[in-house]
Amino acid sequence: MKRPPLNRRLAEFGTTIFAEMSALAVRTGSINLGQGFPDTDGPEEIREAAVRALRDGRGNQYPPGPGVPELRTAITEHQRRRYGLVYDPDTEVLVTAGATEAIAASLLALVEPGDEVIALEPYYDSHAACVAMAGGTRVPVTLRPEGGRFVLDLDELRAAVTDRTRLILLNTPHNPTGTVLTRDELAAVAALAVERDLLVVTDEVYEHLVFDGAEHLPIAAFPGMRERTVTISSAGKTFSFTGWKVGWVTAAPDLTTAVRSAKQYLTYVSAGPFQYAVAEALRLPEAYFDGLRADLRAKRDLLGDGLARAGFEVYRPSGTYFVTADIRPLGEDDGIAFCRALPERCGVVAIPTAVFYDHREQGAPFVRFAFCKRTEVLADAVQRLTAVG
Ligand SMILES: *Cc1c(COP(=O)(O)O)cnc(C)c1O
C-alpha cells in the first residue's frame, strides 16, 4: 500500500541533526561537541534536594498544573531580584516540561493557522518545528556576521512585519550564534512590537551564561512589553541538569492562561520532585552563577583559541555555550559536508548551522561547537582539530 505523506506539517523536519551527528559520534568514537549538554552534573546540594523531595514524598504524585507553589514563588523572586520584573506566582507563572514544552505550548496557544511568526535565523530547531505544528508560517530574519558578531538588522526586522504577523519569536542569548541582544536592539524590537501590536515570545534559557561584561536584558522589562511578552527559561542550562526538564513561563495573566490551556493537554504536569530542587537552585548564592560563568568563559577561550589555531575564523560568543566557526579559511564552504566528514578526519563532531536556516546559503560555511564539556575533553578536541588545517 502506498500511503500519502503521514505528516505534511512536519515533513521538512525528519530526524534532527543532533540525532544524526550523535549517532555518528558513537559510530566513530568521536568527541561529541555537537549536542549542547554538559558532561558533568550541576551542584551536589541541588541533586541532594531532589533526592530529599523524592524520599519525603514531595512531587511523587501529580503536582499542581501550574507547578508547585515553592517553585513558582522562587521564579518570581528570581525575576524581581535580577530584572525588577514583578510577577504574581499564582496567575503569571507556569512550570513546564523544560523550555521545549514552554515553546510548544506558547506557539500552539498563540498562533493560528496562517499567522506569520518572525524568528531570528539561524533558529533553534524546536522553534521552527513548533511554528509548523501550530500551522503558522515562519518568517526568518537573518542574523549576519559583522565585526565579529552576528547582528540583527533592525530594518530587515521592520520590513518583515506584515498584517498577518502574530508574534516575534526572540532568543537571547542566541543559540547557535552566541549573540546577546543589546539594550538598543531590544529597545527597537520592543518599539516595533508596540507599534504593530505584536506579541513577543522570548526564549531566554541562556540568561545566566553571558561573558565579557555582556548583560542579559529581558525584553519584558522594556516599555509596553510586560503585557505582550511570554518569557521562557529553564533549569537545564543554568544548573546543568538538562535531563530534569524543568522549564517555565512568566507572562501577564491572560497570556499565562492561554499557554496553560495548551500545556495542560501536552504533559499536564511533569518532574514533580525536581521542581522542589529547582526552587532551591534558583536561590543559590551569586557565587554559584559567577562560578558557572567563569568556568564557561575559560572553556570558551580554550576551544575558541584552539579553533583559531586550527585555521577556523572564530566568532567568540558573548553568551550561551556554543561557538560558531567559519570554515572558509580552511578552503571549504559546505558546513554540512564538512561536519559529516569531520569525525573521520579528526574524531570530533560539530553541527552545521545551515540546517537552522531557511536561507541555507547564508549559513553554509558555519559550524557550531559546544564547549560545555570537561576541560580535558576540550583540550583533547583542540588537539585533534589541529589535523584539519
Ligand atoms: C536547550 C534549549 C532549549 C530547551 O530547553 P529544555 O529546558 O531542555 O527543554 C530551548 N531553547 C534553546 C535556545 C535551547 O538551547
The ligand as an SDF file (V2000), in Angstrom:
LIG
                    3D

 15 15  0  0  0  0  0  0  0  0999 V2000
   18.4130   23.8020   25.1520 C   0  0  0  0  0  0  0  0  0  0  0  0
   17.4780   24.8220   24.6310 C   0  0  0  0  0  0  0  0  0  0  0  0
   16.1060   24.7400   24.9070 C   0  0  0  0  0  0  0  0  0  0  0  0
   15.4890   23.5380   25.5990 C   0  0  0  0  0  0  0  0  0  0  0  0
   15.4640   23.6660   26.9480 O   0  0  0  0  0  0  0  0  0  0  0  0
   14.8870   22.4610   27.8420 P   0  0  0  0  0  0  0  0  0  0  0  0
   14.6410   23.1060   29.1480 O   0  0  0  0  0  0  0  0  0  0  0  0
   15.9290   21.4030   27.8700 O   0  0  0  0  0  0  0  0  0  0  0  0
   13.6410   21.9710   27.2020 O   0  0  0  0  0  0  0  0  0  0  0  0
   15.2760   25.7500   24.4700 C   0  0  0  0  0  0  0  0  0  0  0  0
   15.7760   26.7920   23.7610 N   0  0  0  0  0  0  0  0  0  0  0  0
   17.0660   26.8960   23.4600 C   0  0  0  0  0  0  0  0  0  0  0  0
   17.5400   28.0650   22.6740 C   0  0  0  0  0  0  0  0  0  0  0  0
   17.9670   25.9050   23.8640 C   0  0  0  0  0  0  0  0  0  0  0  0
   19.2560   25.9840   23.5110 O   0  0  0  0  0  0  0  0  0  0  0  0
  1  2  1  0
  2  3  1  0
  2 14  2  0
  3  4  1  0
  3 10  2  0
  4  5  1  0
  5  6  1  0
  6  7  2  0
  6  8  1  0
  6  9  1  0
 10 11  1  0
 11 12  2  0
 12 13  1  0
 12 14  1  0
 14 15  1  0
M  END
$$$$
